[in-house]
């Protein structure tokens, strides 16, 4: 299931030039930086971004990121103050943007109505993150919410009593593989009315840890436990039985010379990486804030994009002819 953050919490776009310019917010939090969805030109960029993801779909679902309207307020307010404009209508930005984005896909009549197509895009196949307000806005494009416990997704802002949902399971929140297995089993075998449409397993960012073999082996071990928990079983293993089945599964799955040693010593490796992962996670957050703050508030950032925009113009075909070799910004 490919994912692209098209509106809020779009820090991954910050070098694209499309995010809202809000240096104070950026340096303070380093997160919840929205794209400038009030800019009409960004709508076509968002649409083309989704089009580029469609060939990678292997299921009916597509993830379009967050819908953090309240958390985005300080960024839009800061931008409005810089431009000496009113900042009271930032919710309107989201309302209009979401409606227009949905309309673009509605105009794709063939893909929109052919629900058997892997390229089909409908509100019923779009997943969005649960926001901090715990509100599913009625005009949000995407009727599926991804969260850890969507049964608590209830407030006066929601329009439906029950919300179709995807579960999000951070495999690094567990200190043992049995805990990974148990949590996965409980989610996948819950009562039909409360069962998620799918479970997304999170292992942190690729390349975020040291990248050594211990980190890679730890990820594999956790994924094996997760796969065991989501397999079509009706009875949960106790810890002793789990250990026996896990060792058999592990040795069949890992195809290298140290497989037997790794599978038997998994408890030590998993516990060590659990502690290391959470320490690195906090360090990465602080480093992220520092780097983003520096990039968005220095002349080097502005100069970089002054140099690169003419190149982007060539790539997108915006230059009318070769005689116009200068692009002003």
PEBEL-V35068 format. One line per field, one symbol per residue. phi: phi as a letter, one per 20 degrees, with the letter a starting at -180 (. if undefined). A space follows every 50 residues. Layout:
BEGIN
phi->???
END
This chain:
BEGIN
phi->.fccedceldgfefeeneffebgfffffdmcleefeffegffgfffffff gfegfefdbfdbddmecefffegfffffffffeldfdedfffgfgfffff fffgfffegfffeefeffefccgfdddcffeffmceffdfepeddeaebf feebafeedcfcdfbdedcefeedecffffffffffffdfggfdfffacd edcmefnfefnefffffffffffffffffeffddcefffffggfffffff ffeedbfegfffffdfffffffffffffffffffffffgffffffecdfg fffgfffeggfffffemfffbffeecdec
END
